[in-house]
Amino acid sequence: MGIDHHLHQHHQAADGLMNLFTKANLDLSVVQYRLEKEFQQIYPESANPMKLVSRIKKIQDDISTLKEQCREVLTAKQDVIDKARTVLLGNRNMLQKMQASMGIPFVSDLDDPALAEFKQITEEWTTQVQSKFGEDAQEDADCSDVNKLLFSAVVQA
């Protein structure tokens, strides 16, 4: 009988605590409602502190989401560049080998404007990535390896 009495007291204490939390929640809701009404009367729509706080929180959430999406875009862009480099340079080497085996002269790396432009674009991209992630990311990754740099920056974030 002592155990049942103890459990009954425990449930009453828990119920009392739940009732206290429910009442506190209702009281806070009433306070929030009254503040919203008071602020609507005092402040113009664009200066209402309640609405400004809500907008700031939404903007903070949006910024966090945008930062993550930007990281995903940067990583995807690096993947595209890596694949393009692998495929294009691999195809170019294969073409040069085929031309050499058939006795056809081929354009050297120095005289190929398309190759020079491609290398310039990838070098500009590497410089952009290095400048975006700053010295901290560069210290953790070899500056010549953009993939390590991107990975390091994403992991740090």
Backbone bond lengths (Angstrom), bond angles and torsions (degrees), N, CA, C in turn:
res aa  C-N    CA-C-N  psi(-1)  N-CA   C-N-CA  omega(-1)  CA-C   N-CA-C  phi
1 M - - - 1.438 - - 1.530 109.97 -
2 G 1.317 118.21 -31.12 1.458 122.21 179.82 1.519 111.63 -65.20
3 I 1.339 116.69 -36.77 1.469 120.84 -179.88 1.513 110.36 -67.95
4 D 1.350 116.90 -44.04 1.463 120.22 179.39 1.524 110.34 -61.44
5 H 1.318 117.15 -41.44 1.459 121.53 179.91 1.541 110.06 -63.48
6 H 1.351 116.50 -41.27 1.466 121.79 178.74 1.533 110.78 -64.45
7 L 1.359 118.28 -44.10 1.465 122.08 178.54 1.516 110.70 -63.60
8 H 1.347 116.06 -39.08 1.450 120.28 179.86 1.534 109.99 -63.17
9 Q 1.339 117.30 -41.28 1.461 120.99 177.61 1.533 110.37 -65.10
10 H 1.328 116.07 -39.24 1.466 120.76 179.62 1.528 110.10 -62.05
11 H 1.330 116.83 -45.21 1.462 120.17 179.79 1.521 110.64 -64.92
12 Q 1.335 117.17 -38.08 1.457 119.79 178.67 1.529 110.43 -64.32
13 A 1.329 116.76 -39.34 1.470 120.97 179.24 1.525 110.14 -65.68
14 A 1.331 116.66 -42.79 1.467 120.83 178.57 1.522 110.12 -65.53
15 D 1.327 116.99 -42.42 1.461 120.17 178.27 1.523 110.49 -62.83
16 G 1.328 116.57 -41.65 1.465 120.35 178.23 1.519 111.58 -62.09
17 L 1.326 116.42 -40.30 1.463 121.17 178.67 1.530 110.73 -65.99
18 M 1.320 116.41 -42.29 1.466 120.50 177.97 1.531 110.46 -63.12
19 N 1.333 116.51 -41.53 1.464 120.09 177.95 1.525 110.88 -62.77
20 L 1.335 115.97 -39.79 1.464 120.45 178.36 1.531 110.88 -62.99
21 F 1.346 116.60 -44.83 1.471 120.27 178.20 1.525 111.03 -64.04
22 T 1.317 117.37 -41.16 1.465 120.80 179.49 1.524 110.05 -62.27
23 K 1.330 117.07 -45.34 1.465 121.36 179.26 1.530 110.28 -63.34
24 A 1.334 117.18 -43.30 1.473 120.93 179.18 1.525 110.14 -61.82
25 N 1.328 117.28 -40.98 1.460 121.65 179.06 1.529 110.49 -62.87
26 L 1.326 116.53 -44.18 1.466 121.00 178.42 1.533 110.47 -64.04
27 D 1.332 116.80 -42.83 1.470 120.41 178.73 1.528 110.95 -61.17
28 L 1.325 116.52 -42.89 1.474 119.98 178.52 1.526 111.31 -64.91
29 S 1.321 116.81 -37.95 1.467 120.10 177.71 1.522 110.44 -63.10
30 V 1.351 117.06 -41.31 1.465 120.99 178.49 1.529 110.05 -64.06
31 V 1.318 117.03 -43.80 1.468 120.96 178.50 1.528 110.04 -61.25
32 Q 1.317 117.34 -45.30 1.461 121.10 179.48 1.523 110.66 -61.07
33 Y 1.328 117.10 -44.25 1.468 121.71 179.82 1.531 110.16 -61.33
34 R 1.356 116.67 -45.41 1.470 120.44 -179.24 1.526 111.42 -64.74
35 L 1.347 116.09 -39.99 1.470 119.22 177.34 1.526 110.96 -63.22
36 E 1.319 116.49 -43.47 1.467 119.83 179.30 1.523 110.50 -59.83
37 K 1.347 117.49 -45.45 1.469 121.45 179.82 1.533 110.57 -64.04
38 E 1.337 116.30 -43.45 1.462 119.86 -179.27 1.522 110.99 -64.68
39 F 1.334 116.25 -43.76 1.465 120.01 179.50 1.520 111.48 -65.87
40 Q 1.334 117.65 -34.94 1.471 120.45 177.90 1.523 110.42 -62.68
41 Q 1.326 116.58 -35.29 1.472 119.81 -179.31 1.525 111.36 -78.24
42 I 1.329 117.43 -35.76 1.468 121.20 -174.21 1.527 112.14 -82.05
43 Y 1.335 116.11 -46.40 1.467 120.59 -170.94 1.525 111.27 -103.42
44 P 1.349 115.41 148.80 1.468 117.39 170.63 1.535 109.31 -67.97
45 E 1.310 116.08 162.27 1.475 122.14 -174.87 1.529 112.34 -52.03
46 S 1.332 116.89 -41.19 1.469 119.84 -174.68 1.524 113.18 -78.03
47 A 1.349 118.53 -11.10 1.467 120.15 -176.97 1.524 112.77 -117.06
48 N 1.302 118.09 9.75 1.462 122.28 -178.94 1.534 108.94 -65.59
49 P 1.353 118.21 115.86 1.480 120.56 -176.91 1.525 113.39 -57.13
50 M 1.322 118.46 -36.69 1.465 120.73 179.51 1.528 110.51 -62.98
51 K 1.327 115.57 -43.31 1.462 119.28 -179.17 1.522 110.93 -71.94
52 L 1.337 116.73 -35.22 1.471 119.71 177.86 1.524 111.13 -63.94
53 V 1.335 116.72 -42.43 1.471 120.38 178.45 1.525 109.65 -62.65
54 S 1.323 116.30 -42.69 1.470 120.32 178.85 1.528 110.94 -62.33
55 R 1.335 116.44 -42.52 1.466 120.24 179.40 1.527 111.30 -65.25
56 I 1.343 116.20 -40.11 1.474 120.24 179.66 1.528 109.78 -62.66
57 K 1.331 117.44 -43.27 1.464 120.50 179.37 1.525 110.50 -62.50
58 K 1.337 116.65 -42.06 1.473 119.98 179.32 1.530 110.34 -64.38
59 I 1.330 116.25 -42.06 1.471 119.82 179.14 1.528 110.58 -63.45
60 Q 1.329 117.48 -40.53 1.465 120.52 177.93 1.526 110.78 -61.75
61 D 1.331 117.21 -42.19 1.463 120.70 177.11 1.517 110.84 -63.54
62 D 1.353 115.69 -42.94 1.465 120.03 -179.75 1.528 111.17 -63.86
63 I 1.330 117.08 -40.09 1.465 120.82 179.75 1.523 110.16 -63.37
64 S 1.316 116.13 -42.59 1.462 120.08 178.77 1.532 110.55 -60.65
65 T 1.331 115.82 -44.65 1.468 120.80 178.68 1.527 110.68 -63.41
66 L 1.326 116.52 -44.26 1.468 120.56 -179.40 1.529 111.78 -63.64
67 K 1.340 116.70 -39.50 1.463 119.31 178.28 1.527 110.68 -60.85
68 E 1.329 116.12 -43.44 1.467 120.13 179.41 1.527 110.70 -64.57
69 Q 1.340 116.37 -42.53 1.463 119.77 178.97 1.525 111.23 -64.79
70 C 1.328 117.30 -37.83 1.472 120.32 177.46 1.524 110.73 -63.13
71 R 1.329 116.78 -41.16 1.467 119.88 177.09 1.528 110.45 -61.60
72 E 1.335 116.15 -41.80 1.468 119.92 179.11 1.529 110.75 -63.55
73 V 1.339 116.38 -41.05 1.472 120.45 178.80 1.530 110.13 -64.56
74 L 1.332 116.90 -44.62 1.468 119.89 179.08 1.524 111.26 -60.39
75 T 1.317 116.06 -43.20 1.460 119.98 179.94 1.526 110.61 -65.20
76 A 1.336 116.30 -42.66 1.471 120.25 179.08 1.531 110.15 -64.86
77 K 1.334 116.31 -39.93 1.468 119.60 179.60 1.532 110.17 -63.75
78 Q 1.326 116.32 -40.59 1.463 119.28 178.07 1.526 110.46 -64.47
79 D 1.321 117.54 -38.89 1.472 120.83 177.10 1.525 110.90 -60.53
80 V 1.346 116.05 -43.41 1.468 120.35 179.51 1.528 110.11 -62.89
81 I 1.327 116.08 -43.63 1.469 119.55 179.76 1.522 110.74 -63.68
82 D 1.319 116.82 -43.14 1.469 120.21 178.96 1.523 111.01 -61.32
83 K 1.335 116.32 -45.63 1.471 119.71 -179.77 1.522 111.18 -66.02
84 A 1.342 116.38 -40.98 1.469 119.53 178.49 1.522 110.41 -62.01
85 R 1.331 115.49 -43.77 1.468 119.59 179.83 1.530 109.89 -60.75
86 T 1.330 116.42 -47.19 1.470 120.87 -178.20 1.527 111.27 -62.24
87 V 1.343 115.74 -49.16 1.471 119.86 -176.26 1.527 111.04 -69.45
88 L 1.333 116.97 -49.69 1.462 119.55 -175.88 1.531 112.34 -64.91
89 L 1.328 115.61 -46.55 1.467 117.51 -179.49 1.530 110.57 -69.43
90 G 1.319 117.72 -35.60 1.469 120.36 175.93 1.520 111.40 -63.23
91 N 1.340 116.18 -45.09 1.475 120.28 177.89 1.525 111.15 -63.42
92 R 1.329 116.12 -39.71 1.471 119.56 -179.98 1.529 110.52 -64.29
93 N 1.327 116.28 -43.48 1.465 119.15 178.45 1.528 111.27 -63.31
94 M 1.329 116.91 -41.01 1.461 120.62 178.63 1.534 110.74 -63.66
95 L 1.343 115.90 -41.82 1.462 120.50 178.85 1.533 110.65 -63.01
96 Q 1.326 116.38 -41.65 1.460 119.20 178.81 1.531 111.21 -63.99
97 K 1.326 116.55 -39.15 1.467 119.55 177.89 1.523 110.84 -64.66
98 M 1.341 116.37 -42.08 1.472 119.69 179.03 1.523 110.38 -65.19
99 Q 1.345 116.77 -41.84 1.463 119.43 178.69 1.531 110.59 -63.58
100 A 1.334 116.42 -41.07 1.462 120.00 179.72 1.518 110.75 -64.38
101 S 1.345 117.44 -40.84 1.466 119.76 -179.11 1.525 111.56 -68.78
102 M 1.337 117.26 -24.33 1.465 120.29 179.49 1.522 112.03 -96.99
103 G 1.330 116.16 -0.32 1.463 119.89 178.45 1.516 113.39 78.55
104 I 1.332 117.66 16.48 1.472 121.03 179.20 1.523 107.83 -90.80
105 P 1.336 116.83 130.68 1.469 118.17 178.05 1.540 110.29 -68.34
106 F 1.316 115.92 144.74 1.470 118.99 179.81 1.521 110.05 -123.28
107 V 1.318 114.26 160.83 1.463 120.52 -177.78 1.526 108.59 -77.71
108 S 1.330 115.62 132.24 1.473 119.63 178.74 1.526 109.55 -73.70
109 D 1.315 115.71 163.75 1.465 120.49 179.33 1.526 111.56 -57.49
110 L 1.321 116.81 -36.96 1.463 120.88 -178.02 1.521 112.61 -70.13
111 D 1.339 117.68 -28.82 1.469 121.69 -176.00 1.530 112.94 -98.86
112 D 1.318 118.35 7.07 1.463 121.17 -177.16 1.532 109.78 -100.24
113 P 1.348 118.18 104.68 1.467 120.31 -176.77 1.542 112.32 -65.63
114 A 1.322 117.60 -34.54 1.468 120.00 179.97 1.528 110.72 -65.22
115 L 1.332 116.43 -42.55 1.457 120.54 178.31 1.528 110.79 -65.93
116 A 1.333 116.59 -42.44 1.463 120.70 178.90 1.535 110.55 -61.17
117 E 1.334 116.73 -41.64 1.466 120.58 179.63 1.530 110.82 -66.53
118 F 1.328 116.16 -42.24 1.468 120.26 178.43 1.528 110.70 -60.79
119 K 1.337 116.63 -44.95 1.464 119.82 179.13 1.520 111.32 -64.18
120 Q 1.344 116.91 -38.03 1.465 120.58 178.87 1.538 110.35 -63.64
121 I 1.327 116.94 -43.14 1.472 121.29 -179.95 1.525 110.69 -62.86
122 T 1.326 116.76 -45.10 1.465 118.91 -179.01 1.536 111.56 -68.31
123 E 1.336 117.13 -33.77 1.463 119.92 176.76 1.533 110.84 -67.92
124 E 1.339 116.79 -39.63 1.468 120.50 177.07 1.525 110.33 -63.17
125 W 1.325 116.16 -40.73 1.467 120.42 178.64 1.530 110.57 -62.45
126 T 1.317 116.21 -44.04 1.464 120.64 179.43 1.532 110.36 -60.75
127 T 1.320 116.63 -43.33 1.466 120.97 178.59 1.523 110.96 -62.99
128 Q 1.345 116.83 -41.58 1.473 120.65 178.34 1.519 111.41 -61.55
129 V 1.311 116.85 -45.31 1.461 120.60 -178.73 1.521 109.70 -62.91
130 Q 1.317 116.63 -44.63 1.459 120.19 -179.46 1.527 111.03 -62.43
131 S 1.326 117.66 -39.82 1.465 119.41 -179.43 1.528 111.32 -73.11
132 K 1.330 118.54 -32.92 1.466 121.59 -179.75 1.520 111.98 -67.01
133 F 1.323 117.45 -38.11 1.449 120.17 -175.05 1.528 112.80 -93.62
134 G 1.315 117.55 -6.14 1.452 121.03 171.34 1.511 114.89 70.27
135 E 1.328 113.79 -174.17 1.462 121.44 -174.62 1.521 112.60 -68.82
136 D 1.349 117.75 -34.97 1.471 119.83 -178.21 1.512 111.10 -58.12
137 A 1.335 116.62 -47.47 1.456 119.90 -179.37 1.518 110.32 -68.37
138 Q 1.339 117.16 -35.19 1.458 120.11 -178.56 1.521 111.59 -68.52
139 E 1.329 116.95 -31.51 1.464 118.90 178.57 1.526 111.18 -68.27
140 D 1.332 116.46 -31.49 1.459 120.33 -178.00 1.520 113.24 -84.74
141 A 1.307 117.88 -14.47 1.465 120.62 -177.32 1.519 109.33 -134.27
142 D 1.317 115.26 152.02 1.449 121.33 175.28 1.521 108.09 -65.17
143 C 1.342 117.84 123.39 1.468 121.84 -174.75 1.521 112.42 -60.14
144 S 1.296 118.33 -25.55 1.459 120.35 -178.18 1.523 111.71 -78.86
145 D 1.303 118.38 -12.94 1.466 121.58 -178.36 1.523 109.76 -109.41
146 V 1.332 116.07 98.35 1.455 121.47 -176.66 1.522 111.04 -64.12
147 N 1.322 117.77 -33.95 1.466 119.93 179.40 1.523 110.98 -62.54
148 K 1.327 116.87 -43.55 1.471 119.94 177.33 1.520 110.22 -63.51
149 L 1.322 116.62 -39.32 1.456 121.71 179.80 1.529 110.70 -62.56
150 L 1.334 116.50 -48.21 1.461 120.80 178.34 1.524 111.02 -61.20
151 F 1.318 115.76 -46.78 1.472 120.00 -179.52 1.521 110.21 -59.98
152 S 1.320 116.22 -45.00 1.460 121.16 -179.61 1.524 110.83 -60.49
153 A 1.321 117.48 -43.57 1.464 121.50 -179.06 1.519 111.17 -67.30
154 V 1.314 117.97 -39.90 1.460 121.41 179.87 1.523 110.23 -68.28
155 V 1.313 117.96 -40.90 1.456 121.89 -179.94 1.522 110.63 -66.57
156 Q 1.335 117.42 -40.51 1.467 121.17 179.13 1.517 110.79 -62.20
157 A 1.333 116.47 -38.19 1.472 120.33 -177.46 1.504 109.24 -70.41
